[in-house]
Amino acid sequence: MPKIKLTKNELKNQRDALKRFERYLPTLALKKQQLQLEVRQAREAMTTLLQDIQKLEASWQETLPLFSGTDNNGALDKLVTVQEWRIGHRNVAGIDVPVFESIQFGTPEYDLYSSPAWYDDALLMAQQRIELTLKHQLMEEMQQLLEQELRVVTQRVNLFEKVKIPEARENIRKINIYIGDQQTNSVGRSKIAKSKCAARDAATVV
């Protein structure tokens, strides 16, 4: 703890600082609660998204053997193209995080007559894989931003609760004690001076 000046001006400064800390702390604590809720919801959403990806991948692995020995093997990568991908932003406890809005794929061009019956479903599945992959990337970015902001806010809350506020209160206590001692000593010195003056005056009269 840095050394403080034991003066009335410093006492005022410390009291003002304490008021500021106590005024800001509830706002920071509320922001921390909001971020904790958002982080928990983001993690739950990520878990759900990963489950969807795993289910789709399982279906995809079942579909892959159908491409063996066909002229369409590997053609999906060329047919499935992202035409437009929209990303929005949402303000969460004072920070902007990216959110998925929409995705639009290009219209695949292929021969309906020469393609097998399951080809349409495979195309749709390929599009779903791309969409889920993009959503996963955005979700990771959003979660990282929220967790980083939560760490910063938590550090500030701890700083106010465990350092700044106790430090200001302790400084106020020390200054009050010092000023009180000074006032007591001043009164004592004043009484001694008055006694000496009275004794001197009495001796003069005699």
C-alpha positions in Angstrom: 0.0 0.0 0.0 1.6 3.4 -1.0 2.2 5.9 1.7 -0.5 8.5 2.0 -0.5 12.1 3.3 -2.1 12.4 6.7 -4.0 15.6 5.9 -7.6 16.8 5.6 -7.2 17.3 1.9 -6.1 13.7 1.5 -9.0 12.6 3.8 -11.4 14.3 1.4 -9.7 12.6 -1.6 -9.9 9.2 0.0 -13.6 9.7 0.9 -14.4 10.8 -2.7 -12.5 7.8 -4.1 -14.4 5.5 -1.8 -17.7 6.9 -3.0 -16.7 6.4 -6.6 -15.6 2.8 -6.0 -18.8 2.0 -4.1 -20.9 3.6 -6.9 -19.1 1.7 -9.7 -19.0 -1.7 -8.1 -22.7 -2.5 -8.4 -22.6 -1.7 -12.1 -19.5 -3.9 -12.6 -21.1 -6.7 -10.6 -24.2 -6.5 -12.7 -22.2 -6.6 -15.9 -20.3 -9.6 -14.5 -23.6 -11.5 -13.8 -24.9 -10.7 -17.4 -21.6 -11.9 -18.9 -21.7 -15.1 -16.8 -25.2 -15.8 -18.1 -24.2 -15.1 -21.7 -21.1 -17.3 -21.4 -23.2 -20.1 -20.0 -25.8 -19.8 -22.7 -23.1 -19.6 -25.4 -21.5 -22.8 -24.0 -24.8 -24.6 -24.0 -25.5 -23.4 -27.6 -22.0 -24.6 -28.6 -22.7 -28.0 -27.1 -26.0 -28.3 -29.0 -24.3 -27.2 -32.2 -21.5 -29.7 -31.8 -24.1 -32.4 -31.3 -25.8 -31.4 -34.5 -22.5 -31.5 -36.3 -21.8 -35.0 -35.0 -25.2 -36.2 -36.1 -24.7 -34.7 -39.6 -21.2 -36.2 -39.9 -22.6 -39.6 -39.0 -25.2 -39.3 -41.7 -22.5 -38.0 -44.1 -20.3 -41.0 -43.4 -23.3 -43.2 -44.4 -23.8 -41.3 -47.6 -20.1 -41.3 -48.7 -20.1 -45.0 -49.9 -22.9 -44.1 -52.3 -20.4 -42.1 -54.3 -18.0 -45.0 -54.9 -17.8 -46.0 -58.5 -20.0 -43.2 -59.8 -19.1 -40.4 -62.1 -20.4 -38.0 -59.4 -17.8 -38.9 -56.9 -16.3 -35.6 -55.4 -18.6 -33.4 -57.5 -20.4 -32.0 -54.5 -17.5 -29.8 -53.7 -17.9 -28.1 -57.0 -21.7 -27.9 -57.0 -22.1 -26.5 -53.5 -21.1 -22.8 -53.4 -21.8 -20.1 -50.9 -23.4 -17.2 -52.7 -24.0 -14.9 -49.6 -23.3 -15.1 -45.9 -24.8 -12.5 -43.6 -23.3 -11.8 -40.2 -24.9 -9.5 -37.7 -23.8 -8.1 -34.3 -25.4 -8.1 -31.0 -24.5 -5.9 -28.0 -23.9 -8.0 -24.9 -23.2 -6.1 -21.7 -21.4 -3.3 -23.7 -19.5 -5.4 -26.2 -20.4 -6.4 -29.8 -20.4 -10.0 -30.6 -21.0 -11.6 -34.1 -24.2 -13.6 -34.7 -25.2 -15.7 -37.6 -28.0 -14.3 -39.7 -28.3 -16.2 -42.9 -26.5 -18.1 -45.7 -27.5 -18.4 -49.3 -26.1 -21.1 -51.6 -25.7 -20.9 -55.3 -28.1 -23.0 -57.4 -26.3 -26.2 -58.3 -26.4 -27.2 -61.9 -26.4 -30.9 -62.7 -28.2 -33.4 -64.8 -31.3 -34.6 -62.9 -31.8 -37.6 -65.2 -28.3 -39.0 -65.0 -27.9 -38.3 -61.2 -29.0 -40.9 -58.7 -32.2 -40.4 -56.7 -30.2 -39.7 -53.4 -28.2 -36.9 -55.0 -30.5 -34.1 -53.9 -30.4 -35.2 -50.3 -26.6 -35.4 -50.5 -26.5 -31.8 -51.8 -28.7 -30.6 -49.0 -26.5 -32.4 -46.5 -23.4 -30.8 -48.0 -25.0 -27.4 -47.6 -25.9 -28.2 -44.0 -22.3 -29.1 -43.3 -21.1 -25.8 -44.6 -23.7 -23.9 -42.7 -22.9 -25.7 -39.4 -19.2 -25.2 -39.9 -19.7 -21.4 -40.4 -22.0 -21.2 -37.4 -19.4 -23.1 -35.4 -16.7 -20.6 -36.3 -18.9 -17.7 -35.3 -19.9 -19.3 -32.1 -16.3 -19.9 -31.2 -15.5 -16.2 -31.9 -18.5 -15.0 -29.9 -17.6 -17.3 -26.9 -14.0 -16.1 -26.9 -15.1 -12.5 -26.9 -17.5 -13.1 -24.0 -15.1 -15.1 -21.9 -12.3 -12.5 -22.5 -14.7 -9.7 -21.4 -15.8 -11.7 -18.4 -12.2 -12.2 -17.3 -11.6 -8.4 -17.6 -14.8 -7.5 -15.7 -14.1 -10.1 -13.0 -10.6 -8.7 -12.5 -12.1 -5.2 -12.1 -14.7 -6.4 -9.6 -12.0 -8.2 -7.6 -9.8 -5.1 -7.7 -12.6 -2.9 -6.3 -13.9 -5.4 -3.8 -10.5 -6.7 -2.5 -8.1 -3.8 -3.1 -9.5 -0.4 -3.8 -12.4 -0.2 -1.4 -10.6 -1.8 1.6 -7.5 0.4 0.8 -9.6 3.6 0.8 -11.3 2.6 4.0 -8.0 1.8 5.7 -6.5 5.1 4.5 -9.6 7.0 5.9 -9.2 5.2 9.2 -5.5 6.1 9.5 -6.0 9.7 8.5 -8.9 10.1 11.0 -6.8 8.6 13.8 -3.9 10.9 12.9 -6.0 14.0 12.7 -7.8 13.0 16.0 -4.5 12.6 17.7 -3.3 16.0 16.4 -6.5 17.7 17.7 -6.1 16.0 21.1 -2.5 17.1 21.3 -3.4 20.6 20.2 -6.0 20.8 23.0 -3.5 19.4 25.5 -0.9 22.0 24.4 -3.5 24.7 24.6 -4.4 23.8 28.1 -0.8 23.7 29.2 -0.2 27.1 27.6 -3.2 28.5 29.4 -2.0 27.1 32.7 1.4 28.6 32.2 -0.2 32.0 31.3 -2.4 31.8 34.3 0.6 30.9 36.6 2.6 33.8 35.1 -0.2 36.2 35.6 -0.7 35.1 39.2 3.0 35.5 39.9 2.9 39.0 38.4 0.1 40.0 40.6 1.9 38.8 43.7 
